[in-house]
Amino acid sequence: MTLETLTALVNSLIQEPQAGLLNGILFGVKATLSEDLKNALITTGTLHIIALSGMNISILVGFVNLFLLRFVRRPIANVATIFIIIGFIWFVGVSPSVIRAAIMAGITLLGVNFGRERWPLLAWILAVSIMLVLNPLWIGDLSFQLSVLATLGIILFGTSTESAGVFRSIVDLLKDDLRVTLAAQVFTIPIIIFQFHRISLVSPLTNVLIGWLIGPITIIGFVLVAVGLIWMPLGIIVAWFAWVPLTFVIEIIRMTAKIPFASIGW
């Protein structure tokens, strides 16, 4: 089985442009995206959702770990999750942002096994240090710079100190999404301006409107692929559940990209 096999499976179960967006979110594949959608992603500052990144790894770690905990004890589930993530990275390809996220996830899971608290800043420091020791040239890699700085912003300013109770209001959830988005963007704006000579003014709005759906889409997408490999008719049913949020995301991106002065370039 290859990556091309999985992307072809997605293409056979769901139509474009939803299939192209889902392949981007799951596997970082951009080949089937239309030019107008790519331009809209750039204009709205949402190109990161189709780049295999730390977010994908974080979602996959949480989903796999939660599933395994239903059958085995936490130490075993944590170690098994680490090996599954290593296998996933080997399958889809290595990139600095994915490696950084995987190392942080592995450090966190091992720390839990040894009874340590979750220290995201320490995990970030260790992950960045390990990567630069392994390959000092990564410090000049754009994806490494964006991933590292965005993660640092989220760790320092994107974490809510409010209760995460079940009955939190929609306003609180939107505030959290906005906090995470702004925390990541503030730390990456200097690099984006320097590299692309462009800044998106609608990025916070667009990311808040679609950010809450990327996690569910990722999970449904992985289920879609797994089910489709086993039995195609059932995969078609799951595809309908993926089509709805994917369509919403695409329409929001296209609509906000048309707002006057959505982005400024020079």
C-alpha positions in Angstrom: 0.0 0.0 0.0 1.3 3.5 -0.9 0.3 7.1 -0.3 -0.9 7.2 -3.9 -3.3 4.3 -3.1 -4.8 6.2 -0.2 -5.2 9.5 -2.1 -6.8 7.6 -5.0 -9.2 6.0 -2.5 -10.3 9.4 -1.2 -10.8 10.6 -4.7 -13.0 7.6 -5.5 -15.1 8.2 -2.4 -15.7 11.9 -2.5 -15.8 14.5 -5.3 -13.6 17.5 -5.9 -12.8 20.0 -4.5 -13.6 18.3 -1.3 -11.4 15.3 -2.1 -8.4 17.6 -2.8 -8.9 19.4 0.5 -9.2 16.2 2.5 -6.1 14.7 0.9 -4.3 17.9 1.9 -5.5 17.8 5.5 -4.8 14.1 6.0 -1.6 13.6 4.0 -0.3 17.0 2.9 -1.0 16.2 -0.7 -1.7 19.4 -2.8 -1.6 18.0 -6.3 -5.3 17.8 -6.9 -6.2 21.3 -5.5 -7.6 23.7 -8.0 -5.6 27.0 -8.5 -8.5 29.1 -7.3 -8.8 27.2 -4.1 -5.0 27.4 -3.5 -5.1 31.2 -4.1 -8.0 31.5 -1.7 -6.1 29.5 1.0 -3.1 31.9 0.6 -5.3 35.0 0.7 -7.0 33.9 3.9 -3.9 32.7 5.6 -5.3 29.1 5.8 -2.7 27.3 3.6 -1.5 25.6 6.8 -4.5 23.3 6.9 -3.3 21.4 3.9 0.3 21.1 5.1 1.0 18.0 7.1 1.9 19.5 10.4 1.9 19.3 14.1 -1.8 19.7 14.2 -2.3 16.4 12.3 0.0 14.6 14.6 -1.6 16.0 17.7 -5.1 15.0 16.5 -3.8 11.5 15.5 -2.0 11.0 18.8 -5.2 12.0 20.8 -7.5 9.8 18.6 -5.2 6.7 18.6 -4.4 7.0 22.3 -8.0 7.4 23.3 -8.9 4.3 21.2 -6.2 2.2 22.6 -7.1 3.1 26.2 -10.3 1.2 25.7 -8.4 -2.0 25.4 -5.1 -1.7 27.3 -3.6 0.1 30.2 -2.2 3.7 29.7 1.5 2.8 29.7 1.0 0.3 27.0 -1.3 2.6 25.0 1.2 5.4 25.2 4.1 3.3 23.9 1.9 1.8 21.2 0.8 5.3 20.1 4.5 6.4 19.8 5.2 3.5 17.4 2.0 4.2 15.4 3.0 7.8 15.0 6.5 6.7 13.8 4.9 4.4 11.3 2.6 7.2 10.1 5.5 9.6 9.6 7.5 7.0 7.7 4.5 6.4 5.5 3.6 10.0 4.5 7.1 11.4 4.5 9.3 13.3 6.8 9.1 17.0 7.3 10.5 19.3 10.1 7.1 20.3 11.4 5.9 16.7 11.6 9.1 15.5 13.3 8.9 18.4 15.8 5.3 17.5 16.7 6.1 13.8 16.9 9.0 14.3 19.3 6.9 16.6 21.5 4.1 14.0 21.5 6.6 11.2 22.3 8.2 13.2 25.2 4.8 14.0 26.6 3.5 10.4 26.4 6.7 9.0 27.9 6.5 11.6 30.7 3.0 10.5 31.5 4.3 6.9 31.7 6.9 7.9 34.3 4.4 9.9 36.3 5.5 13.4 35.2 3.3 16.3 34.6 2.6 17.6 31.1 5.2 20.3 30.5 4.6 21.6 26.9 7.3 24.2 27.1 9.9 21.7 28.2 8.8 19.3 25.5 9.1 22.1 23.0 12.7 23.0 24.1 13.8 19.3 24.0 12.2 18.7 20.6 13.8 21.8 19.0 17.2 21.0 20.6 17.1 17.3 19.4 16.2 18.4 15.9 18.9 21.0 15.6 21.5 18.5 17.0 20.4 15.9 14.4 20.3 18.5 11.5 21.5 22.0 12.2 20.5 23.1 8.7 16.8 22.8 9.7 17.2 26.2 11.4 17.0 27.7 7.9 14.0 25.6 6.8 10.8 27.7 6.5 8.4 24.9 7.6 10.6 24.3 10.7 10.6 28.0 11.5 6.9 28.4 11.2 6.1 25.2 13.1 8.4 26.0 15.9 7.3 29.6 16.4 3.6 28.9 16.0 3.8 26.2 18.6 5.7 28.4 21.0 3.1 31.1 20.6 0.3 28.6 21.3 2.2 27.3 24.4 2.8 30.7 25.9 -0.4 32.5 25.0 -2.8 30.2 23.3 -3.7 28.0 26.3 -6.9 28.9 28.1 -6.8 29.1 31.9 -10.6 28.8 32.1 -12.4 25.6 33.0 -12.9 23.2 30.1 -16.2 22.0 31.3 -18.9 20.4 29.1 -21.3 23.3 29.5 -18.9 26.0 28.3 -20.6 28.5 26.0 -20.1 28.8 22.3 -18.6 32.3 23.0 -15.9 30.7 25.2 -15.1 28.2 22.5 -14.8 30.9 19.9 -12.6 32.9 22.2 -10.3 30.0 22.6 -10.1 29.5 18.9 -9.3 33.1 18.4 -6.7 33.1 21.2 -4.9 30.1 19.6 -5.0 31.6 16.1 -3.7 35.0 17.2 -1.0 33.4 19.4 0.3 31.3 16.5 0.1 34.2 14.0 1.7 36.9 16.1 4.8 34.7 16.4 5.0 33.8 12.7 4.1 37.2 11.2 7.7 38.4 10.9 8.7 35.3 9.0 5.7 35.4 6.7 6.3 39.1 5.9 10.0 38.4 5.2 9.4 35.3 3.1 6.2 36.1 1.2 5.9 39.9 1.3 2.2 39.4 2.1 0.0 39.5 5.1 -3.6 38.3 5.4 -6.0 40.6 7.2 -8.9 38.1 7.2 -6.8 35.2 8.6 -8.0 35.5 12.2 -11.7 35.6 11.0 -11.3 32.7 8.6 -9.3 30.5 11.0 -11.9 31.1 13.8 -14.8 30.2 11.4 -13.1 26.9 10.2 -10.6 26.0 12.9 -13.1 24.1 15.0 -13.9 21.8 12.1 -10.3 20.7 11.2 -10.1 18.2 14.1 -13.4 16.5 13.3 -12.6 16.5 9.6 -9.2 14.8 10.3 -10.8 12.1 12.4 -13.6 11.4 9.9 -11.1 11.4 7.1 -9.0 8.7 8.8 -12.1 6.7 9.5 -13.1 7.1 5.9 -9.8 5.8 4.6 -9.9 2.8 7.0 -13.5 1.9 6.3 -13.0 2.4 2.5 -10.1 0.0 2.5 -12.2 -2.7 4.2 -15.6 -2.2 2.4 -16.2 0.5 -0.3 -20.0 0.8 0.1 -19.6 1.7 3.8 -16.9 4.1 2.9 -19.3 6.0 0.6 -21.6 6.4 3.6 -18.8 7.8 5.8 -17.9 10.1 2.9 -21.2 12.0 3.2 -20.3 12.8 6.8 -17.0 14.2 5.6 -18.5 16.1 2.6 -20.6 18.4 4.7 -17.9 20.0 6.9 -15.4 20.0 4.0 -17.9 22.0 1.9 -18.5 24.4 4.7 -14.7 25.0 5.1 -14.3 25.5 1.3 -17.2 28.0 1.1 -16.0 30.0 4.1 -12.5 30.2 2.6 -13.8 31.3 -0.7 -16.2 33.9 0.8 -13.6 35.5 3.1 -11.0 35.6 0.3 -13.4 37.9 -1.7 -13.6 40.5 1.1 -12.0 43.7 0.0 -8.3 44.0 1.1 -8.4 40.5 2.4 -4.7 40.4 2.1 -2.0 43.0 1.5 1.1 42.3 -0.6 4.1 44.3 -1.8 
